[in-house]
Amino acid sequence: MIMGQYSRIEVVQQMETSGMVPLFFHSDITTAKAVLKACYDGGARLMEFTNRGDFAIEVFKVLIQYAQADLPGMILGVGSVTDAAAASQYMLYGANFVVTPVFREDIAIVCNRRKVLWSPGCGSLSEIARAEEMGCELVKLFPGSIYGPEFVKAIKGPQPWTSIMPTGGVSMEESNLRGWFEAGVTCVGMGSKLISKELLVNKDYNQLTHNVNKTLQLIKKIRNV
């Protein structure tokens, strides 16, 4: 049994420091390892592997062992988790954080029991408030493209303590990133806009490393850190 290496506090601090969580799924272990390595070489220290295919957990198991052995400081978590049983399975394999498309109290309970960071997909102020009452450190705004930066800005008015990570609707363009960070997000989740299907088909991992590095530098520039 591996169990997570990083506390929930370490994970949320790294999310805040990095400003970006790359996310992807691939059923081929060799490809998945190459993507993880390319993101790491670009400066990413977080990765969300999405639970979106048959035997995804088997790929995750290999990935997290690879990260622990060869990629020091890489924090690997799981996304697209929709029930407590799946969350528990991934945590047994060492998942350092759990991201969900919806807010579910059963997932909150099993993650809190192990003190593992969980980030639920929320779409209303009431849902966000309830998640925070259940111990949530960082809410996932999903789908971000529907809500936009104005929604974030509105939430931060009555709840300045709320930490938000939009996923969906986030791209590598400076204007897009600036809109989100100036609205007050803690970090952004980036999937296909960062790790495109075309890039994966062409195995252009050098370009992926470049994309990750460029995006992280842009976020630093926008936040003036």
C-alpha positions in Angstrom: 0.0 0.0 0.0 1.4 3.4 -1.1 -0.8 6.0 0.5 -0.4 9.7 -0.3 2.9 11.4 0.2 1.6 15.0 0.6 -0.7 16.5 3.2 -3.8 18.4 2.1 -2.1 21.6 3.2 1.0 20.9 1.1 -1.2 20.2 -1.9 -3.3 23.3 -1.7 -0.2 25.4 -1.1 1.4 24.0 -4.2 -1.8 24.7 -6.2 -1.6 28.3 -5.0 2.1 28.6 -5.8 1.9 27.0 -9.2 -1.4 28.5 -10.2 -2.1 25.7 -12.6 -3.1 22.0 -12.5 -2.7 20.1 -15.8 -5.2 17.3 -16.3 -5.4 14.5 -18.7 -6.3 10.8 -19.3 -4.7 8.3 -21.6 -5.1 4.6 -21.5 -1.6 3.8 -22.8 0.9 3.7 -19.9 3.9 4.7 -22.0 2.0 7.8 -23.3 0.8 8.7 -19.9 4.3 8.5 -18.4 5.6 10.7 -21.3 2.9 13.3 -20.7 3.7 13.4 -17.0 7.4 13.7 -17.6 6.9 16.5 -20.2 4.7 18.5 -17.8 7.3 18.0 -15.0 10.1 19.2 -17.3 8.0 22.3 -18.1 7.9 23.1 -14.4 4.5 21.6 -13.3 4.5 20.1 -9.9 0.9 19.0 -9.9 -1.0 16.6 -12.2 -4.6 15.5 -12.2 -5.1 12.1 -13.9 -8.7 11.8 -14.8 -10.7 8.7 -14.1 -12.2 8.5 -17.5 -11.6 5.1 -19.0 -11.6 1.4 -18.3 -8.7 0.3 -16.1 -7.8 4.0 -15.5 -6.7 3.0 -11.9 -4.2 0.6 -13.3 -2.6 3.3 -15.3 -2.7 5.6 -12.3 -0.9 3.0 -10.1 2.0 2.9 -12.5 2.1 6.7 -12.9 2.3 7.4 -9.2 5.0 4.8 -8.7 6.9 6.4 -11.6 6.4 9.9 -10.1 7.6 8.8 -6.6 10.7 7.1 -8.1 11.8 9.5 -10.8 10.0 12.9 -10.5 10.7 14.4 -7.1 8.2 16.9 -5.9 5.5 15.9 -8.4 2.1 15.7 -6.7 -0.2 13.3 -8.5 -4.0 13.3 -7.9 -7.1 11.9 -9.5 -10.0 13.7 -11.2 -13.5 12.8 -12.5 -14.3 10.8 -9.4 -18.0 10.4 -8.9 -18.4 8.2 -5.8 -16.7 7.4 -2.5 -15.7 3.9 -3.4 -13.6 5.1 -6.4 -12.1 7.9 -4.2 -11.1 5.3 -1.6 -9.5 3.1 -4.2 -7.4 5.9 -5.6 -6.3 7.0 -2.2 -5.2 3.4 -1.4 -3.0 3.7 -4.5 -1.5 7.0 -3.2 -3.6 9.7 -4.8 -2.6 13.0 -3.2 -5.8 14.8 -4.0 -9.2 14.0 -5.4 -11.2 16.2 -7.8 -14.8 15.6 -8.6 -17.2 17.0 -11.2 -19.9 17.4 -8.6 -20.2 18.0 -4.8 -20.9 14.7 -3.0 -20.8 14.4 0.8 -19.8 10.7 0.7 -16.5 11.7 -1.1 -15.9 14.5 1.3 -16.2 12.1 4.3 -13.8 9.5 3.0 -11.2 12.1 1.9 -11.5 14.0 5.2 -11.0 10.8 7.1 -7.6 10.4 5.5 -6.9 14.2 5.4 -6.6 14.1 1.6 -7.4 17.3 -0.3 -10.7 17.0 -2.3 -11.9 19.6 -4.7 -15.6 19.3 -5.7 -17.2 20.7 -8.8 -19.6 23.4 -7.7 -21.9 25.7 -9.7 -23.7 27.9 -7.1 -22.8 30.0 -4.0 -25.0 27.6 -1.9 -23.1 24.6 -3.2 -19.8 26.2 -2.5 -20.8 27.2 1.0 -22.0 23.7 1.8 -18.7 22.2 0.4 -16.7 24.6 2.7 -18.9 23.6 5.7 -17.8 20.0 4.9 -14.1 21.1 5.1 -13.4 21.9 1.4 -10.2 24.0 0.9 -10.5 24.6 -2.8 -13.7 24.4 -4.9 -13.6 23.5 -8.6 -15.8 25.8 -10.7 -17.1 23.5 -13.4 -17.7 24.0 -16.2 -15.7 27.2 -16.0 -16.7 28.2 -19.6 -20.3 28.6 -18.5 -19.6 30.7 -15.5 -16.6 32.9 -16.5 -14.5 35.3 -14.4 -17.5 37.5 -13.6 -19.0 34.7 -11.6 -15.7 34.3 -9.6 -15.6 38.0 -8.9 -19.2 38.0 -7.7 -18.5 35.0 -5.3 -15.4 36.7 -3.9 -17.5 39.7 -2.8 -19.5 38.0 0.0 -17.0 35.2 0.4 -13.4 36.5 0.1 -12.1 33.4 1.8 -13.3 31.1 -0.9 -10.5 29.5 -3.0 -11.6 28.7 -6.6 -10.1 26.6 -9.4 -12.0 26.9 -12.7 -11.7 24.0 -15.1 -13.1 24.2 -18.6 -12.9 27.5 -20.4 -9.3 28.1 -19.5 -6.8 28.5 -22.3 -3.1 29.5 -22.7 -3.8 33.0 -24.0 -2.7 35.7 -21.7 -6.0 37.6 -21.9 -7.9 34.5 -20.8 -5.6 33.7 -17.9 -5.5 37.4 -16.9 -9.3 37.4 -16.7 -9.4 34.5 -14.4 -6.6 35.6 -12.0 -7.7 39.2 -11.9 -11.2 37.9 -10.9 -9.5 36.2 -7.9 -9.0 32.5 -8.7 -6.4 30.5 -6.7 -5.4 28.3 -9.7 -6.7 27.0 -12.9 -7.3 23.5 -14.2 -6.2 23.0 -17.8 -6.9 19.9 -20.0 -7.2 19.8 -23.8 -6.2 23.4 -24.3 -2.8 22.5 -22.8 -2.5 18.8 -23.7 -4.3 18.6 -27.0 -5.3 15.4 -28.9 -3.1 16.5 -31.8 -0.1 16.9 -29.5 -0.7 13.4 -28.1 -1.1 11.8 -31.6 2.1 13.4 -32.8 3.9 12.5 -29.5 5.2 16.1 -29.5 6.3 16.1 -25.9 8.8 18.9 -26.4 5.9 21.2 -27.4 4.0 20.1 -24.3 7.0 21.0 -22.1 7.1 24.4 -23.8 3.3 24.9 -23.4 3.5 24.1 -19.7 6.5 26.4 -19.1 5.0 29.2 -21.1 1.7 29.0 -19.2 3.4 28.9 -15.8 5.5 31.9 -16.7 2.4 33.8 -17.9 0.7 33.1 -14.6 3.7 34.4 -12.7 3.7 37.5 -14.8 0.0 38.1 -14.3 0.2 37.6 -10.6 3.4 39.7 -10.5 5.3 37.1 -8.4 
